[in-house]
Amino acid sequence: MTKASDVPSPLDATDIGAFERPRTLRDGAARAIRSADLDVKAALAQETARRWRDRRISLRSPLDTQPPDRPGRPDKPVLVPPTKVTRRSLHSPRGRVALLHAIAHIELNAIDLALDILARFAAAPMPQSFFDGWMQVAFEEAKHFKLIRERLRTLGADYGDMPAHDGLWQAAHDTRNDLAARLAVVPLILEARRLDVTPSLRAKMREAGDEESAAVLDIIYEDEKKHVAIGAKWFRFLCAREGKDAAATFERLVRANFRGGLKPPFNDLARAAAGLTPTFYRALSSQNMS
């Protein structure tokens, strides 16, 4: 039986290839977002994280690459509306590949979403630990993408083989000028949703006998708890600094910047452990949205 610790390790520094090293955190983040080569994107995200962690680069410079309106992407997968993405049973190999492909697409977007917080808000008056946290998120999202892609390849597939939906980046575009709104929508809605759905998905993988895929989902789930906690920490920080009620501000920003309600059931225990209590999201449930 494969254990989580047996899953292939994330990208190493030796995997980076020949590209210019990041001059600053903002420069590395922006260039990673722009890259359409997904190996380069993930490697540059992780190299920027390493250099920032070791304090070998500064936060920003006037010479930095600027973040794009949309991230770089290869020709495939074909992007379609969410309603056009086919759902398949996890009890078939094809169905498990389809699920892993969808997760790979989510993780790819998660790399760019984390990097965009760093690149777009590098001039925001935030403590250094804010950038430490989000650089770690970007590093781990790159790790997740590589783990899922390697699992797909083991199963005879690859990222890009199936259509994927094009709705995830909309959250970044809609909140590009408001850090509090970005934190409300990306970690506290999109990432928190993954806390709700991942436990059942990994259980179904195990029921189908796919322990290797379930082990990868174990890693992702534990990391996502930390990512939601980072989002909640800094959202509360911004609210406290401005003397605002965090739950009420969250509800206002979500209604203004997120399309559609939040879908139950909610993983209340995991959400609460990450600092996202039911007072934040119950009123925004699709059952309660007006």
PyMOL commands that set and color helices and strands:
alter all, ss='L'
color gray80, all
select helices_A, chain A and resi 4-6+13-15+25-34+38-53+82-84+93-120+128-154+170-174+179-207+211-241+246-257+268-273+278-284
alter helices_A, ss='H'
color red, helices_A
select strands_A, chain A and resi 79-80+164-165
alter strands_A, ss='S'
color yellow, strands_A
deselect
rebuild
show_as cartoon
